Amino acid sequence: MDRLRDIYSDEIPAAKILTATDPEALTVLGSMQDMPKVPRWHRGRMVLVGDSAHAPSSSSGQGASMAVESAVELARCLRDIPAPEAAFTAYERLRRARVEKVIDRGAKANTTKTLGPFAKTMMRLTLPILTRTLLNPNEP
Ligand SMILES: Cc1cc2nc3c(=O)[nH]c(=O)nc-3n(C[C@H](O)[C@H](O)[C@H](O)COP(=O)(O)OP(=O)(O)OC[C@H]3O[C@@H](n4cnc5c(N)ncnc54)[C@H](O)[C@@H]3O)c2cc1C
C-alpha cells in the first residue's frame, strides 16, 4: 500500500481512494487471476463499462474485446431506451452472462498455461540437457 500511495500520489482520484483504503481490504492479483465479480454495474446516473465492470486476467487476452463489446451494447441501450437507469439495467442484463462465461472460459484456459508440479520438475531436469543438445543454437 505504501508503494501504491507513492506511485499514485499525483493521480486523481487514485490518491484519494488509496488514502481511504484499508490495507487489509486490498485485493492483489497476478496476471493469471480474474478480478472478483462486481455485484452491481450501475447505480443512479453512474454506470461501469470495460475493466471496471468485468476485468478478466490479463493472460486470458479477452479484456479489450469485451470492453469494446460492452461499450457498443451500452451505446445501443442508451440509443433505444430513453430513461438512463432503464438503459443501464438492460445493458447489464444483455452483457453480464456473456462476460462471465468468457471470463470462466479464460480461467479454464489459464490452467493449461501453468505447469503442474510433475511438469515443472521434468522441465527443470530436461531443459539444461535440451539446451546443450537439441535446442543448442550453435549446432547446425
Ligand atoms: C499486461 C496486460 C496484458 C493484456 N493483454 C491483453 C490482450 O492480449 N488482449 C486483450 O483483449 N486484453 C488484454 N489486456 C486487458 C486490456 O488491456 C483491458 O481489458 C482493457 O484495456 C480494458 O479497457 P478499459 O477501457 O475498460 O480500461 P483501460 O484501458 O484501463 O482504460 C481506462 C482509462 O481511463 C484512464 N483514467 C483512469 N482514471 C481516470 C481519471 N480519473 N480521469 C481520466 N481518465 C482516467 C486511464 O488512464 C486509462 O487510459 C491486458 C492487460 C494487461 C494489464
PDBQT file of the ligand as one rigid body, heavy atoms in Angstrom, charges set to zero:
ROOT
HETATM    1  C1  LIG A 201      -0.305  -6.854 -19.102  1.00  0.00    +0.000 C 
HETATM    2  C2  LIG A 201      -1.661  -6.864 -19.752  1.00  0.00    +0.000 A 
HETATM    3  C3  LIG A 201      -1.849  -7.561 -20.937  1.00  0.00    +0.000 A 
HETATM    4  C4  LIG A 201      -3.112  -7.591 -21.535  1.00  0.00    +0.000 A 
HETATM    5  N1  LIG A 201      -3.283  -8.289 -22.711  1.00  0.00    +0.000 NA
HETATM    6  C5  LIG A 201      -4.474  -8.289 -23.317  1.00  0.00    +0.000 A 
HETATM    7  C6  LIG A 201      -4.653  -8.964 -24.578  1.00  0.00    +0.000 A 
HETATM    8  O1  LIG A 201      -3.742  -9.566 -25.132  1.00  0.00    +0.000 OA
HETATM    9  N2  LIG A 201      -5.890  -8.916 -25.150  1.00  0.00    +0.000 N 
HETATM   10  C7  LIG A 201      -6.949  -8.258 -24.580  1.00  0.00    +0.000 A 
HETATM   11  O2  LIG A 201      -8.055  -8.241 -25.145  1.00  0.00    +0.000 OA
HETATM   12  N3  LIG A 201      -6.797  -7.611 -23.402  1.00  0.00    +0.000 NA
HETATM   13  C8  LIG A 201      -5.595  -7.602 -22.753  1.00  0.00    +0.000 A 
HETATM   14  N4  LIG A 201      -5.434  -6.935 -21.565  1.00  0.00    +0.000 N 
HETATM   15  C9  LIG A 201      -6.611  -6.311 -20.940  1.00  0.00    +0.000 C 
HETATM   16  C10 LIG A 201      -6.957  -4.957 -21.588  1.00  0.00    +0.000 C 
HETATM   17  O3  LIG A 201      -5.828  -4.100 -21.589  1.00  0.00    +0.000 OA
HETATM   18  C11 LIG A 201      -8.093  -4.319 -20.775  1.00  0.00    +0.000 C 
HETATM   19  O4  LIG A 201      -9.138  -5.264 -20.565  1.00  0.00    +0.000 OA
HETATM   20  C12 LIG A 201      -8.659  -3.120 -21.495  1.00  0.00    +0.000 C 
HETATM   21  O5  LIG A 201      -7.639  -2.157 -21.676  1.00  0.00    +0.000 OA
HETATM   22  C13 LIG A 201      -9.807  -2.515 -20.696  1.00  0.00    +0.000 C 
HETATM   23  O6  LIG A 201     -10.216  -1.334 -21.301  1.00  0.00    +0.000 OA
HETATM   24  P1  LIG A 201     -10.905  -0.208 -20.468  1.00  0.00    +0.000 P 
HETATM   25  O7  LIG A 201     -11.217   0.864 -21.436  1.00  0.00    +0.000 OA
HETATM   26  O8  LIG A 201     -12.020  -0.780 -19.652  1.00  0.00    +0.000 OA
HETATM   27  O9  LIG A 201      -9.829   0.270 -19.390  1.00  0.00    +0.000 OA
HETATM   28  P2  LIG A 201      -8.402   0.968 -19.611  1.00  0.00    +0.000 P 
HETATM   29  O10 LIG A 201      -7.789   0.525 -20.913  1.00  0.00    +0.000 OA
HETATM   30  O11 LIG A 201      -7.657   0.707 -18.346  1.00  0.00    +0.000 OA
HETATM   31  O12 LIG A 201      -8.754   2.490 -19.764  1.00  0.00    +0.000 OA
HETATM   32  C14 LIG A 201      -9.095   3.287 -18.669  1.00  0.00    +0.000 C 
HETATM   33  C15 LIG A 201      -8.528   4.676 -18.967  1.00  0.00    +0.000 C 
HETATM   34  O13 LIG A 201      -9.032   5.584 -18.003  1.00  0.00    +0.000 OA
HETATM   35  C16 LIG A 201      -7.984   6.448 -17.620  1.00  0.00    +0.000 C 
HETATM   36  N5  LIG A 201      -8.342   7.009 -16.315  1.00  0.00    +0.000 N 
HETATM   37  C17 LIG A 201      -8.301   6.421 -15.105  1.00  0.00    +0.000 A 
HETATM   38  N6  LIG A 201      -8.707   7.258 -14.156  1.00  0.00    +0.000 NA
HETATM   39  C18 LIG A 201      -9.010   8.424 -14.776  1.00  0.00    +0.000 A 
HETATM   40  C19 LIG A 201      -9.493   9.683 -14.342  1.00  0.00    +0.000 A 
HETATM   41  N7  LIG A 201      -9.761   9.926 -13.075  1.00  0.00    +0.000 N 
HETATM   42  N8  LIG A 201      -9.698  10.635 -15.256  1.00  0.00    +0.000 NA
HETATM   43  C20 LIG A 201      -9.464  10.401 -16.569  1.00  0.00    +0.000 A 
HETATM   44  N9  LIG A 201      -9.007   9.232 -17.046  1.00  0.00    +0.000 NA
HETATM   45  C21 LIG A 201      -8.791   8.264 -16.166  1.00  0.00    +0.000 A 
HETATM   46  C22 LIG A 201      -6.751   5.564 -17.602  1.00  0.00    +0.000 C 
HETATM   47  O14 LIG A 201      -5.577   6.326 -17.687  1.00  0.00    +0.000 OA
HETATM   48  C23 LIG A 201      -6.994   4.707 -18.840  1.00  0.00    +0.000 C 
HETATM   49  O15 LIG A 201      -6.474   5.309 -20.012  1.00  0.00    +0.000 OA
HETATM   50  C24 LIG A 201      -4.198  -6.893 -20.946  1.00  0.00    +0.000 A 
HETATM   51  C25 LIG A 201      -3.990  -6.181 -19.756  1.00  0.00    +0.000 A 
HETATM   52  C26 LIG A 201      -2.743  -6.163 -19.157  1.00  0.00    +0.000 A 
HETATM   53  C27 LIG A 201      -2.557  -5.368 -17.879  1.00  0.00    +0.000 C 
ENDROOT
TORSDOF 0
